[in-house]
Amino acid sequence: MDVDGVVVRPRHKYFSEKYSEEYGVPLTEIMPFFKGEYKKAAKGEVNIKDILPAYLSKWGWNGTVDDFLSYWFRGERTVDVNVLDVLRQLRREGKKVYLVSDNEKERANYVMTVVGLKDEFDGAFFSYEYGYTKDDPDFFQKIVDKLKVKPVDVDYWDDDPKNVAVAKSVGISAKVYTSFEVFQKHLSSS
């Protein structure tokens, strides 16, 4: 299960858009971080706490890096209880359920500990641990290898069609998450 957009409720706006509106910082000043340095952090190549200070000074943030991360992560932590209830039922039935996400270490830790998803899943696969993001087939191949299963035996849900296509390219049974109702209906018919 993908984290953001599936287990954690779909966002109406990306954090970059929210910050831009709330702090009056043009998106053109924010997006280079998310398209460049953040991608490196999501692959585990750099620590986000080391790269953020240069950007925060440009963005007019007056607090600490930790304050910024807390502000960011608090805005993206609402778990979809309907999805979680279905996943709990799957686990009671003996199925293994894992999280998958393009996230750097700080957000991954936040999702697992503060949001409390650690106890709700059999494990998690975060991009920073594997050196690849979900747009690379090697990311999904590493998951399949680690689980020691056939790709076709993995049922994966993501709200981004591009990630679904990449997962399918390695043989995973991947589906686009569009709504809880569609997700529930599919599971009922399986």
N, C-alpha and C positions, 0 to 999 in steps of 0.2 A: 504494500500500500504506500502510495506517495504521501508525504507529510502535508505540504502546503497545497491546499486546494481540494484535498480529499479528507484526510483525518483532521487536520486543522482547517477550520471552515474556510471556504473560498473567500479570498479577499476581494473587496470591491475596488481597491486601489493598491498598487504596489507601494511598498514603503517609500520609495524614491518620490512618488507622486504626493504622498501624504506629507512628507517632510518639505517638499517644495512648496506646497500650499501653506503649511503651518508656519514656516520660517521665511517664506518669501525668497527662496533660493531657486534660481532658474534650473530646470531639469538639465539643461545643457552643461551645468556645472556639476551635477550629481551623477549623471549617467556614465561619464568616463570611469568613475570608481567601480560601478557595478559591471561594466563591460570589460574592465581591465583587472585592476588589483583584486577586486572581490572574487573574480573567477580563479585567480591564483590561490586565494585563501580557501575557496571551495574545493580545490584540488590538493590542499594540504601543503602547498609550496611555500606559503608565507603565513605568519600569524596575523590575524586581523587587527589585534591590538597594536602591532608594530606599524601597520600601514595607515591606520585611521587618523592619527594626529594631524598629518599634513592636510588631509581633506577636511577635517572638522574645523580647522582654523579658516579655511576658505568658505565653509558653509555657515560660519557665524555661530557655531556651537560653543557655549561658554562653560559647559561642565566638563567632567572627565570623560575619558574613553568608556569607562565602565558605566557611567551615567547614560551615555549615548546608547550603548548596547542594551541597557535595561529599557530605555525609552523605545527603542526599535523592537525588541523582542516582546515587550508587553503588548504591543499593538498587533501581534501575530501569534496569538496563543490560544484562541478559543477553539476547543475541541468540538467536533460535530458528534454530539452524544448519540445520535441515531446510528451513525457509522460505527462508533465505538461499541454500541450494544450488539450490533450484528457481528462484529469481529470477536467480541467476547463469546458469543454463541458458537462461532466457528471453532474457537479454541476449546470450548467445552466438549465439542464433538471430536476433538483430537487433532484438528488441523493446526498446522504451524502458521503463524501470522507474523510477518516482518514489516518494518518500516523501511522505506527507501527515500533518500533525499539528497539533493544538491545543497549541502550546507557545510559551512566551516565549523571548526571545533567548538567555538563558544555557543553558537546557536544550537548545535547538536546537543551539547550538554544541557542547555536550557530546556530544550524540548523533552529530553529524557528525564531530567530531574525536577525542574521547577514545574513544568506542565504535567509531569507525572506519567509520561508514556512508557517509561522503563518497565513498569510492572504490568503493562497492558499488552505487551508484545513479546514474542519469543526471541527477538533481537532486532537489530537495526543495521542498515547499510548506509553510511554517510559518505559522500564523495570525498571529503577531506582524508578519510582513512585509506582510500584506494587509489588516489592520484588521477582519477577520471571522474567526469560528470556524466549525467544521464544522456548527453548528446553523443556519447562515445560507446560503441558496442562493447568495448573492453570492460566497461563498468558492469554491465549486466552479465557478461561472461564470468567475471570474477565472483559475482554473487552465486551464479549457478555452480561454479567450481567449489566455492566455500560450502554451499549447502549439500554438495554431492548428490545432485538430482539432475534429471533430464530437463532441458529447458521447457519442453512441452508440458511438464508437470507443474510448472510455476504459473499461477494465475496472478497477473499484475494489473493494478488500476492506477492511472495517472490522469490528471486533468489536462495535460499538455499532449496533443496529438503527435508532436514531434518525438517526445520521449516514448510514446507507445510504439511508434514506427521503429525506433532504434531497438527497443526491447524485442519486438517481433523479428527483427533482422537476425537475432541470435536464437530464434525458435521459441521464445517465451509466448505464452498465451496472454497477450496484453490487450487491455480495453481502455477506451477513453471514458473517464468519469465525467458525466455531464450533470447528474443529479442523484440524490439519494434514492429517489423512486426508481430510476433506471437501474441503479446498482442493486437495489433490493429485488427488483423484478428478475434481473439476470440470475441472481443467486437462487431465487425460488425455482427457476426453470432448469437449473443445472442438476 
